[in-house]
């Protein structure tokens, strides 16, 4: 998987739900550039998910079935240092 440039990542963080915007945008600005390439790829995969499932994962209504994506949800929520 090819990494997106930062401008495309920022654009992909603009979601249809404000709740997701306020999670993704600050994370990208503060942490994305410092992530390992593997984590960047995982974050990009997370951005490819649909808003309703992202919302359910971030709000704790459902558990993400993919362990790498689940770990990234935790990082984005700020419960773990990236």
Wavefront OBJ file of the C-alpha trace (Angstrom):
o trace
v 0.000 0.000 0.000
v 1.357 3.378 -0.988
v 1.360 6.125 1.615
v -0.692 9.241 0.908
v 0.955 12.616 1.108
v -0.059 14.694 4.118
v -2.411 16.934 2.124
v -4.422 13.917 0.959
v -4.493 12.520 4.503
v -5.807 15.828 5.816
v -8.486 15.825 3.115
v -9.473 12.222 3.934
v -9.898 13.236 7.594
v -12.750 15.551 6.616
v -15.718 13.333 7.323
v -19.466 13.640 7.179
v -19.676 13.531 10.971
v -18.348 16.326 13.165
v -17.576 13.788 15.905
v -15.065 12.098 13.604
v -13.598 15.364 12.357
v -12.724 16.442 15.893
v -10.910 13.135 16.440
v -9.060 12.758 13.153
v -7.933 16.285 12.349
v -6.091 17.021 15.623
v -4.494 13.560 15.538
v -3.151 14.126 12.030
v -1.798 17.560 12.900
v -0.117 16.393 16.115
v 0.987 12.836 15.373
v 0.675 11.584 11.786
v 4.094 12.733 10.544
v 5.811 10.956 13.466
v 4.086 7.595 12.982
v 6.016 4.634 11.639
v 5.158 3.786 8.024
v 3.192 0.712 9.170
v 1.076 2.879 11.464
v 0.554 5.422 8.680
v -0.736 2.605 6.462
v -3.054 1.437 9.241
v -4.347 4.974 9.742
v -5.034 5.272 6.009
v -6.929 1.959 6.123
v -8.930 3.355 9.040
v -9.835 6.400 6.947
v -11.165 4.080 4.235
v -13.826 2.719 6.608
v -17.393 3.999 6.554
v -18.418 6.763 8.965
v -21.106 4.738 10.801
v -18.688 1.939 11.669
v -15.961 4.425 12.634
v -18.419 6.227 14.878
v -19.421 2.938 16.547
v -15.782 2.017 17.176
v -14.729 5.416 18.477
v -17.753 5.761 20.738
v -17.284 2.246 22.104
v -20.610 0.953 20.809
v -18.872 -1.818 18.855
v -15.440 -3.428 18.892
v -13.433 -3.205 15.685
v -12.808 -6.748 14.413
v -9.388 -5.882 12.926
v -6.721 -5.789 15.678
v -4.526 -3.246 13.866
v -7.433 -0.900 13.239
v -8.632 -1.371 16.834
v -5.180 -0.365 18.100
v -5.232 2.707 15.856
v -8.667 3.688 17.205
v -7.114 3.647 20.689
v -4.188 5.788 19.525
v -6.438 8.333 17.837
v -8.665 8.562 20.905
v -5.546 9.453 22.871
v -5.593 6.540 25.288
v -2.135 5.549 24.143
v 0.865 7.502 22.977
v 1.389 6.970 19.248
l 1 2 3 4 5 6 7 8 9 10 11 12 13 14 15 16 17 18 19 20 21 22 23 24 25 26 27 28 29 30 31 32 33 34 35 36 37 38 39 40 41 42 43 44 45 46 47 48 49 50 51 52 53 54 55 56 57 58 59 60 61 62 63 64 65 66 67 68 69 70 71 72 73 74 75 76 77 78 79 80 81 82
